[in-house]
Amino acid sequence: MGFGKAGDDVALLSDRALYFYDARELESDDGVLTPRQRVPLPGRVGDLRRIDAMELLDGWLVSFSFMQWVHNAEGGAPFQTILRVGDDGTIATVAHRDLLREYNAAWRYQNWYPSPVLYTVQKWVKTAFAGDMAPRPMDTPPVPRSMQVLAGLLLLLSAIGAAWRTRRTDVSPAARMAWIATCAVLGVPALMALWLLYPKRETVPESVADSLAPAIA
């Protein structure tokens, strides 16, 4: 997934672990190499934002920062973990701290609550056809109850808005019911599409209609 020079070693990052290889073996050997150390990731690779490594006399001090997608609904809770990796393969946690979120729930879930169904479908399609470019695994948290309630209210308001709008257009009764059902399922995007596709029915004011009425002899 990624690699870089780290002192006399070469660090290689996979979806599950960080590996340290002897750089001299990479230069002089073209066979299968055995890593000097394997460090399991303390979080999901999709949330990983930064790795800092400092070489010690008998190993490495490695810092992992998991905060890549902290600004939206996909990333897990941000945190930083520092591990001490010994030359003998031992791994010990030196420090761990939870990081504060700088974005509230309404901001982080702004792509979700206008239409949970469309959000889920586009995520599935993007993953299904992405191939090697598929998003890396993330520790996606459950949707907060407050955002679920907000999404439900928006679906209800979208259905009410569709019922009100279709009464002022020239759509058939069957199309009216279909649009109301669609807005109840898809939410705000469907209501916006209805608003743009079907303009309000034109009416003639009563004063103008009376003036256009034929005179009775």
Kinemage of the C-alpha trace (Angstrom):
@kinemage 1
@onewidth
@group {chain A} dominant
@subgroup {mainchain}
@vectorlist {calphas} color= white
{ca met a 1} P 0.000 0.000 0.000
{ca gly a 2} L 2.870 2.357 0.785
{ca phe a 3} L 6.552 2.355 1.674
{ca gly a 4} L 9.341 4.692 2.703
{ca lys a 5} L 12.930 4.808 3.932
{ca ala a 6} L 13.274 4.669 7.721
{ca gly a 7} L 16.877 4.869 8.855
{ca asp a 8} L 18.664 1.666 7.778
{ca asp a 9} L 15.295 0.004 7.182
{ca val a 10} L 12.492 0.275 4.689
{ca ala a 11} L 8.972 0.589 6.118
{ca leu a 12} L 6.108 -0.997 4.184
{ca leu a 13} L 2.468 -0.330 5.078
{ca ser a 14} L -0.315 -2.795 4.272
{ca asp a 15} L -3.989 -2.794 5.153
{ca arg a 16} L -3.282 -4.585 8.423
{ca ala a 17} L 0.268 -3.914 9.572
{ca leu a 18} L 3.453 -1.872 9.259
{ca tyr a 19} L 6.537 -3.895 8.263
{ca phe a 20} L 10.211 -3.014 8.675
{ca tyr a 21} L 12.693 -4.582 6.210
{ca asp a 22} L 16.485 -4.381 6.187
{ca ala a 23} L 17.302 -1.942 3.378
{ca arg a 24} L 20.604 -3.747 2.648
{ca glu a 25} L 18.769 -6.996 1.940
{ca leu a 26} L 16.489 -5.213 -0.509
{ca glu a 27} L 19.515 -3.943 -2.414
{ca ser a 28} L 21.468 -7.214 -2.458
{ca asp a 29} L 18.761 -9.909 -2.581
{ca asp a 30} L 15.979 -10.482 -5.083
{ca gly a 31} L 14.334 -13.353 -3.204
{ca val a 32} L 11.492 -13.407 -0.696
{ca leu a 33} L 12.410 -11.219 2.249
{ca thr a 34} L 11.392 -11.674 5.850
{ca pro a 35} L 10.425 -8.490 7.733
{ca arg a 36} L 12.509 -7.572 10.765
{ca gln a 37} L 9.415 -6.343 12.604
{ca arg a 38} L 5.699 -6.571 11.985
{ca val a 39} L 3.543 -3.979 13.764
{ca pro a 40} L -0.227 -4.616 13.617
{ca leu a 41} L -2.145 -1.410 13.019
{ca pro a 42} L -3.946 -0.273 16.184
{ca gly a 43} L -6.847 0.977 14.035
{ca arg a 44} L -8.394 0.716 10.574
{ca val a 45} L -6.134 1.693 7.706
{ca gly a 46} L -8.810 3.862 6.105
{ca asp a 47} L -8.760 6.141 9.156
{ca leu a 48} L -4.952 6.400 9.246
{ca arg a 49} L -3.752 9.928 8.618
{ca arg a 50} L -0.119 9.934 9.678
{ca ile a 51} L 2.725 7.669 10.838
{ca asp a 52} L 5.804 9.030 12.598
{ca ala a 53} L 8.736 6.702 13.407
{ca met a 54} L 11.869 7.344 15.460
{ca glu a 55} L 14.686 4.817 15.476
{ca leu a 56} L 15.975 3.677 18.871
{ca leu a 57} L 19.091 1.709 19.799
{ca asp a 58} L 17.044 -1.465 20.139
{ca gly a 59} L 13.984 -0.833 18.001
{ca trp a 60} L 11.516 1.823 16.952
{ca leu a 61} L 9.113 4.312 18.487
{ca val a 62} L 6.108 4.559 16.156
{ca ser a 63} L 3.219 7.016 16.386
{ca phe a 64} L -0.076 6.322 14.577
{ca ser a 65} L -2.645 9.102 14.113
{ca phe a 66} L -6.110 7.927 13.052
{ca met a 67} L -8.082 10.992 11.959
{ca gln a 68} L -8.264 10.855 8.162
{ca trp a 69} L -12.054 11.123 7.804
{ca val a 70} L -12.922 12.795 11.074
{ca his a 71} L -14.853 15.514 9.217
{ca asn a 72} L -17.549 13.234 7.761
{ca ala a 73} L -19.767 10.291 8.642
{ca glu a 74} L -17.338 7.637 7.427
{ca gly a 75} L -14.372 7.972 9.751
{ca gly a 76} L -14.135 6.573 13.246
{ca ala a 77} L -13.392 8.422 16.459
{ca pro a 78} L -9.955 10.094 16.110
{ca phe a 79} L -7.089 8.966 18.321
{ca gln a 80} L -3.307 8.712 18.507
{ca thr a 81} L -1.325 5.691 19.705
{ca ile a 82} L 2.416 5.477 20.277
{ca leu a 83} L 4.043 2.023 20.248
{ca arg a 84} L 7.515 0.870 21.155
{ca val a 85} L 8.701 -1.869 18.802
{ca gly a 86} L 11.727 -3.844 19.980
{ca asp a 87} L 14.266 -5.628 17.802
{ca asp a 88} L 13.092 -8.889 19.379
{ca gly a 89} L 9.569 -8.307 18.027
{ca thr a 90} L 7.980 -7.139 21.282
{ca ile a 91} L 5.401 -4.366 20.999
{ca ala a 92} L 4.325 -2.183 23.917
{ca thr a 93} L 1.921 0.732 24.071
{ca val a 94} L 3.701 3.853 25.292
{ca ala a 95} L 0.809 6.303 25.123
{ca his a 96} L -2.739 6.617 23.812
{ca arg a 97} L -5.004 9.629 23.604
{ca asp a 98} L -8.387 10.372 22.104
{ca leu a 99} L -8.502 13.427 19.860
{ca leu a 100} L -11.300 15.971 19.873
{ca arg a 101} L -13.653 16.283 16.922
{ca glu a 102} L -13.702 19.775 15.448
{ca tyr a 103} L -16.981 19.203 13.591
{ca asn a 104} L -20.435 18.642 15.077
{ca ala a 105} L -22.766 15.828 14.001
{ca ala a 106} L -24.890 18.056 11.752
{ca trp a 107} L -21.790 18.888 9.684
{ca arg a 108} L -20.320 15.387 9.617
{ca tyr a 109} L -23.562 13.768 8.449
{ca gln a 110} L -24.620 16.462 5.978
{ca asn a 111} L -24.170 14.027 3.071
{ca trp a 112} L -26.286 11.367 4.806
{ca tyr a 113} L -29.440 12.807 6.327
{ca pro a 114} L -30.843 14.569 3.203
{ca ser a 115} L -31.308 11.079 1.676
{ca pro a 116} L -30.021 8.001 3.539
{ca val a 117} L -31.108 5.712 0.685
{ca leu a 118} L -29.216 7.618 -2.025
{ca tyr a 119} L -26.177 7.905 0.229
{ca thr a 120} L -26.121 4.143 0.792
{ca val a 121} L -26.633 3.356 -2.903
{ca gln a 122} L -23.867 5.674 -4.112
{ca lys a 123} L -21.466 4.233 -1.536
{ca trp a 124} L -22.239 0.700 -2.691
{ca val a 125} L -21.880 1.587 -6.393
{ca lys a 126} L -18.614 3.428 -5.806
{ca thr a 127} L -17.181 0.442 -3.962
{ca ala a 128} L -18.545 -2.211 -6.352
{ca phe a 129} L -16.972 -0.661 -9.459
{ca ala a 130} L -13.838 0.908 -7.949
{ca gly a 131} L -11.622 -2.155 -8.278
{ca asp a 132} L -8.189 -1.427 -6.775
{ca met a 133} L -9.333 2.123 -6.030
{ca ala a 134} L -11.975 0.978 -3.531
{ca pro a 135} L -11.988 2.900 -0.232
{ca arg a 136} L -9.834 1.388 2.495
{ca pro a 137} L -11.570 -0.191 5.512
{ca met a 138} L -12.677 2.377 8.079
{ca asp a 139} L -14.057 2.129 11.590
{ca thr a 140} L -17.335 3.747 10.595
{ca pro a 141} L -19.435 4.542 13.701
{ca pro a 142} L -23.210 4.033 13.880
{ca val a 143} L -25.360 7.015 12.937
{ca pro a 144} L -26.303 9.031 16.042
{ca arg a 145} L -29.939 8.945 17.105
{ca ser a 146} L -30.241 12.713 16.613
{ca met a 147} L -29.225 12.390 12.957
{ca gln a 148} L -31.644 9.492 12.456
{ca val a 149} L -34.462 11.643 13.808
{ca leu a 150} L -33.407 14.529 11.549
{ca ala a 151} L -33.361 12.229 8.510
{ca gly a 152} L -36.849 10.931 9.369
{ca leu a 153} L -38.199 14.474 9.708
{ca leu a 154} L -36.724 15.440 6.337
{ca leu a 155} L -38.330 12.400 4.682
{ca leu a 156} L -41.691 13.319 6.198
{ca leu a 157} L -41.363 16.966 5.149
{ca ser a 158} L -40.327 15.882 1.652
{ca ala a 159} L -43.488 13.777 1.294
{ca ile a 160} L -45.638 16.650 2.576
{ca gly a 161} L -43.891 19.057 0.217
{ca ala a 162} L -44.489 16.694 -2.703
{ca ala a 163} L -48.198 16.444 -1.859
{ca trp a 164} L -48.455 20.224 -1.711
{ca arg a 165} L -46.461 20.801 -4.903
{ca thr a 166} L -48.213 18.203 -7.046
{ca arg a 167} L -51.597 19.744 -6.221
{ca arg a 168} L -50.388 22.875 -7.980
{ca thr a 169} L -49.133 21.143 -11.112
{ca asp a 170} L -50.757 19.330 -14.024
{ca val a 171} L -49.540 15.820 -13.127
{ca ser a 172} L -52.016 12.946 -13.163
{ca pro a 173} L -53.321 11.420 -9.910
{ca ala a 174} L -51.126 8.329 -10.446
{ca ala a 175} L -48.032 10.463 -11.023
{ca arg a 176} L -48.905 12.511 -7.958
{ca met a 177} L -48.997 9.422 -5.743
{ca ala a 178} L -45.760 8.148 -7.291
{ca trp a 179} L -43.966 11.415 -6.591
{ca ile a 180} L -45.194 11.516 -3.004
{ca ala a 181} L -43.964 7.948 -2.439
{ca thr a 182} L -40.631 8.700 -4.108
{ca cys a 183} L -40.064 11.771 -1.956
{ca ala a 184} L -40.975 9.778 1.159
{ca val a 185} L -38.230 7.274 0.297
{ca leu a 186} L -35.521 9.421 -1.323
{ca gly a 187} L -36.089 12.620 0.608
{ca val a 188} L -34.860 16.099 -0.248
{ca pro a 189} L -33.172 15.312 -3.630
{ca ala a 190} L -36.435 13.852 -4.992
{ca leu a 191} L -38.400 16.897 -3.810
{ca met a 192} L -35.904 19.202 -5.521
{ca ala a 193} L -36.231 17.191 -8.740
{ca leu a 194} L -40.031 17.457 -8.558
{ca trp a 195} L -39.803 21.207 -8.045
{ca leu a 196} L -37.585 21.640 -11.098
{ca leu a 197} L -39.347 19.219 -13.463
{ca tyr a 198} L -42.925 20.332 -12.905
{ca pro a 199} L -43.548 24.066 -12.784
{ca lys a 200} L -46.542 25.454 -10.956
{ca arg a 201} L -49.803 25.418 -12.913
{ca glu a 202} L -50.544 28.822 -14.449
{ca thr a 203} L -53.798 30.389 -13.298
{ca val a 204} L -55.698 33.491 -14.322
{ca pro a 205} L -56.621 35.945 -11.558
{ca glu a 206} L -60.365 36.271 -10.924
{ca ser a 207} L -60.365 39.972 -11.813
{ca val a 208} L -58.840 39.223 -15.204
{ca ala a 209} L -61.187 36.276 -15.749
{ca asp a 210} L -64.231 38.453 -15.070
{ca ser a 211} L -63.049 41.066 -17.560
{ca leu a 212} L -62.635 38.385 -20.219
{ca ala a 213} L -66.104 36.895 -19.678
{ca pro a 214} L -68.427 37.412 -22.699
{ca ala a 215} L -71.022 40.120 -22.233
{ca ile a 216} L -74.690 39.015 -22.153
{ca ala a 217} L -76.866 41.034 -24.571
